[in-house]
Amino acid sequence: MNNLKNLVYILTCLSFSIIIGAAFYEHLAVWPRAFSAIPASLTMHQGGYGLNAEAFWSIIHPITLALFILTLILFWKTKRRINLLISLLGYLLIIAVTGIYFVPELVAITTTEYATTIDEALTSRGQIWINLSLLRLLLIVGLAVVLFFGLTKSNLKA
């Protein structure tokens, strides 16, 4: 039973790490180009063949949340609980802020009608979005470190 519980904890760490990897990928490969000369630089997000990152994010977040909740239930009476609670509560806060600010702002920017003239105000909004998103990513990495440190604690009842 302990091996199965540990496997669930490891899967939670893996799922959370996948989120971090995807976010790093977007920050290195997608956003610098997409927000470099808005609106012309947004073509990768527009049209019938535009990038559809939502297909990934709408699957990984529910899976990660479900794993977090299952892991928290399995380790509730252990020393790992605090690591799980800190990581989960931080993650929930980040998801809330993402829903309130990041997604609506991203949609507003990426659905701007195509034009060859650079919109400096919109490009500036894109840069602010990138900077705040990098801060969000650093917070997620910190939460992941807390989550991974939970693996160093006993999984036996406290």
Secondary structure, 3 states (H helix, E strand, C coil): CHHHHHHHHHHHHHHHHHHHHHHHHHHHHHHHHHCCCCCHHHHHHCCCCCCCCHHHHHHHHHHHHHHHHHHHHHCCCECCHHHHHHHHHHHHHHHHHHHHHHHHHHHHHHCCCCCCCCCHHHHHHHHHHHHHHHHHHHHHHHHHHHHHHHHHCCCCEC
